[in-house]
């Protein structure tokens, strides 16, 4: 159960009045430091979160061109697709999306 699902009507009203959106509530719960009766977002919490995002983005960039082949919900192989294969895969994916 998320924090948002456990918000009282009062908390929803006050958050809205104070410009704190439901998405903000989720992020506070995710990155904030747990304190007495709740969470508090410190500068350090934001810096750690930003560092984690940067690390994740760098890792994602390293994966450009990699392919996983999935059959029956299981990964059967993985490889680095050549340029021609990449174009072929993307062309077929685009063709499938146009026919739906």
C-alpha positions as CSV (number, residue, x, y, z in Angstrom):
1,X,0.0,0.0,0.0
2,X,1.4,3.4,-0.9
3,X,1.4,6.5,1.3
4,X,-1.1,8.1,-1.1
5,X,-3.6,5.3,-0.5
6,X,-3.4,5.8,3.2
7,X,-3.9,9.6,3.1
8,X,-6.9,10.9,5.1
9,X,-9.3,13.4,3.5
10,X,-7.7,16.0,5.8
11,X,-4.2,15.3,4.5
12,X,-5.4,15.4,0.8
13,X,-7.2,18.7,1.4
14,X,-4.2,20.3,3.3
15,X,-1.7,19.0,0.7
16,X,-3.7,20.5,-2.1
17,X,-4.0,23.9,-0.2
18,X,-0.2,23.9,0.3
19,X,0.7,23.0,-3.2
20,X,1.9,19.5,-2.5
21,X,0.7,17.2,-5.2
22,X,0.0,13.5,-4.9
23,X,3.1,12.9,-7.0
24,X,5.1,15.0,-4.5
25,X,3.8,12.8,-1.7
26,X,5.1,9.7,-3.4
27,X,8.5,11.3,-4.0
28,X,8.7,12.5,-0.4
29,X,8.0,9.0,0.8
30,X,10.6,7.6,-1.6
31,X,13.5,9.9,-0.9
32,X,12.8,11.5,2.4
33,X,14.5,10.7,5.7
34,X,12.2,9.0,8.1
35,X,11.6,11.2,11.2
36,X,9.2,11.0,14.1
37,X,5.7,10.6,12.7
38,X,6.7,10.9,9.0
39,X,9.3,12.0,6.5
40,X,11.4,15.0,5.9
41,X,13.3,15.8,2.7
42,X,16.8,17.2,3.3
43,X,19.2,18.7,0.8
44,X,21.3,15.6,1.3
45,X,18.4,13.4,0.3
46,X,18.0,15.3,-2.9
47,X,21.7,15.0,-3.7
48,X,21.7,11.3,-3.1
49,X,18.6,10.9,-5.3
50,X,20.1,13.0,-8.1
51,X,23.4,10.9,-7.9
52,X,21.3,7.7,-8.1
53,X,19.5,9.0,-11.2
54,X,22.8,10.0,-12.9
55,X,24.2,6.6,-12.2
56,X,21.1,4.9,-13.6
57,X,21.2,7.2,-16.7
58,X,24.8,6.4,-17.3
59,X,24.1,2.7,-17.0
60,X,21.2,3.0,-19.4
61,X,23.4,4.7,-22.0
62,X,25.8,1.8,-21.8
63,X,23.0,-0.5,-22.9
64,X,22.2,1.2,-26.2
65,X,22.1,-1.4,-28.9
66,X,21.7,-4.4,-26.6
67,X,18.9,-6.8,-27.2
68,X,17.1,-9.4,-25.2
69,X,15.2,-12.1,-27.0
70,X,12.1,-13.3,-25.0
71,X,10.0,-16.4,-25.6
72,X,7.2,-17.6,-23.4
73,X,8.1,-14.9,-20.8
74,X,11.7,-16.1,-20.5
75,X,14.9,-14.5,-21.8
76,X,16.4,-17.0,-24.2
77,X,19.4,-14.9,-25.3
78,X,21.0,-11.5,-25.2
79,X,23.4,-9.8,-27.6
80,X,24.5,-6.5,-29.1
81,X,22.5,-5.9,-32.3
82,X,24.3,-4.8,-35.4
83,X,23.1,-1.7,-37.1
84,X,21.2,-3.6,-39.9
85,X,19.4,-5.8,-37.3
86,X,18.5,-2.7,-35.3
87,X,16.9,-1.1,-38.3
88,X,15.0,-4.3,-39.2
89,X,13.7,-4.8,-35.6
90,X,12.5,-1.2,-35.4
91,X,10.9,-1.3,-38.9
92,X,9.0,-4.4,-38.0
93,X,7.9,-2.9,-34.6
94,X,6.7,0.2,-36.4
95,X,4.8,-1.9,-39.0
96,X,3.1,-3.9,-36.2
97,X,2.0,-0.7,-34.4
98,X,0.5,0.7,-37.6
99,X,-1.6,-2.4,-38.2
100,X,-3.2,-2.3,-34.7
